[in-house]
Amino acid sequence: MDFSLTDKEQKLWERAKKFSLEHISPKASALEKRREFPKEIVQKAYEEGLMNLHIPEEAGGPGLSLLSETFVSEATGYGCAGIATSIMCNNLAFAPLVIGATIEQLKTYVKPLITGKEAKFGAFCLTERKAGSDAAAVATRAERDGDEYVITGTKCFATNGPQAELFTVFASTQPELKHKGLSVFMVPKSKNVKIGHIENKMGQLNSVQSEVIFEGARVPQECLVGKEGEGFKIAMQTLDMTRAGIAAIATGVAQRALDEAAKFANIRQQFGRPIGKFQGIGFKLADMGARTDAARHLTRYAAWLADQGMRNSKESSFAKFFASDAAMKNATQAVQIMGGYGYLEEYPVEKLMRDAKLLQIYEGTNEVQRLVASNAILKESVNLDTGFHVDYEGRDAPKM
Ligand SMILES: Cc1cc2nc3c(=O)[nH]c(=O)nc-3n(C[C@H](O)[C@H](O)[C@H](O)COP(=O)(O)OP(=O)(O)OC[C@H]3O[C@@H](n4cnc5c(N)ncnc54)[C@H](O)[C@@H]3O)c2cc1C
């Protein structure tokens, strides 16, 4: 068991932290007032090589591990969860393609977006107004017409939708088969792909989400990823892969809340001593620290499992719900520790609280994560031997 990072990982972690401290933290609060996509910072992150990390080398990417991705997500999340979401959103948009597309498809559709001078974006289009947690309820249709597919339907909440050049779209090719009729397509921006309503949010204001309307958008047959009917499976594999990234952003938020609260607790004096010296405050800091470390370990373990080619549905769900709950709890505690100042916009922690809330919702709500995890636990328990043999239906109750 070795918790240390390799030289390459350590360098990436240091580089991402430096980037976040220099370019994200100092600007995040002012930028969020504009409620705009943070174009300049994302461009800088792209130039620094902090985007598109999981795209294979053959398709123009650096082909780094998911574990490496968590370093960048945590470091950027520490600076601003909204900017981290804007930077890391390509991971979500392109993950279904890394999973299901051929290298030739990646070279044609993804490589041009990740190898030019300017950062370019994809958007992951699964959610619809009537299909949120229940992804199988997707109503967007893809109908075959000769050598083409015609895509019709409206997606919502698509992160980086207005910026995107390529849309990863989940659409039904056989609606009567429900989730088994779902397929995934790469849909380049065109006149039949329109941006609809821009979502107005509570937090993560440095990221942009929108409706994306496909009005009979035509794509060649080669834009189908995998086979018809594989969309649901690819969506689930994608979320297993990307949940660790959200958990990493959440770990960054949890750490930032702890750091801001601890700094304040050392300086702020009441009753003749720093408030951190009151047990009521000190114990909060201890719990915040333990939650942050636990979140980081769950996150890195979930990513490491995927890097080893091992199934990580349960562990990535653990990481996602634990780390985002930790971020929310730490942010709330940081506001409390900072008293009235915690509630003011001039201080950083009210933003952390607004930003953290979203981490419990997107890429599968924490209720859904607990469903995934509990189903896995129940399945594992069927053949579990605890050494205590009892018929729980009551026929052979043990003699104590
Ligand atoms: C800022 C933001 C960015 C997003 N980015 C993207 C994106 O890029 N691409 C994309 O496709 N989507 C995106 N989403 C959508 C997001 O993934 C969904 O909002 C989320 O999956 C929940 O779906 P819903 O909002 O429809 O809620 P619903 O599914 O309607 O859920 C409502 C409530 O019911 C609970 N619930 C639902 N089913 C169950 C169940 N079986 N058991 C217990 N509780 C349940 C939920 O946990 C939740 O509390 C984004 C959302 C937001 C807010």
The ligand as a Gaussian input file, in Angstrom:
#p B3LYP/6-31G(d) Opt

LIG

0 1
 C      -25.998000      23.197000     -13.020000
 C      -26.356000      21.884000     -13.589000
 C      -25.538000      21.307000     -14.560000
 C      -25.920000      20.146000     -15.187000
 N      -25.168000      19.653000     -16.235000
 C      -25.688000      18.643000     -16.997000
 C      -25.063000      18.282000     -18.235000
 O      -24.021000      18.822000     -18.626000
 N      -25.665000      17.339000     -18.994000
 C      -26.808000      16.697000     -18.612000
 O      -27.283000      15.849000     -19.353000
 N      -27.401000      17.018000     -17.439000
 C      -26.880000      17.964000     -16.628000
 N      -27.511000      18.326000     -15.463000
 C      -28.721000      17.625000     -15.047000
 C      -28.557000      16.850000     -13.762000
 O      -27.726000      15.733000     -13.947000
 C      -29.955000      16.527000     -13.239000
 O      -30.494000      17.740000     -12.741000
 C      -29.957000      15.455000     -12.177000
 O      -29.565000      14.229000     -12.714000
 C      -31.326000      15.298000     -11.511000
 O      -32.375000      15.281000     -12.427000
 P      -33.626000      16.278000     -12.213000
 O      -33.084000      17.626000     -11.958000
 O      -34.564000      16.090000     -13.332000
 O      -34.290000      15.781000     -10.855000
 P      -35.318000      14.532000     -10.655000
 O      -34.771000      13.309000     -11.286000
 O      -36.684000      14.961000     -11.039000
 O      -35.230000      14.387000      -9.087000
 C      -35.936000      15.210000      -8.177000
 C      -35.667000      14.665000      -6.763000
 O      -36.168000      13.307000      -6.661000
 C      -35.122000      12.451000      -6.263000
 N      -35.263000      11.145000      -6.902000
 C      -35.488000      10.892000      -8.228000
 N      -35.532000       9.558000      -8.440000
 C      -35.323000       8.975000      -7.231000
 C      -35.238000       7.626000      -6.779000
 N      -35.374000       6.598000      -7.632000
 N      -34.996000       7.390000      -5.468000
 C      -34.845000       8.415000      -4.601000
 N      -34.903000       9.724000      -4.960000
 C      -35.136000       9.985000      -6.259000
 C      -33.842000      13.147000      -6.694000
 O      -32.718000      12.675000      -5.953000
 C      -34.180000      14.590000      -6.428000
 O      -33.982000      14.868000      -5.068000
 C      -27.113000      19.477000     -14.780000
 C      -27.902000      20.013000     -13.756000
 C      -27.551000      21.203000     -13.183000
 C      -28.461000      21.785000     -12.118000

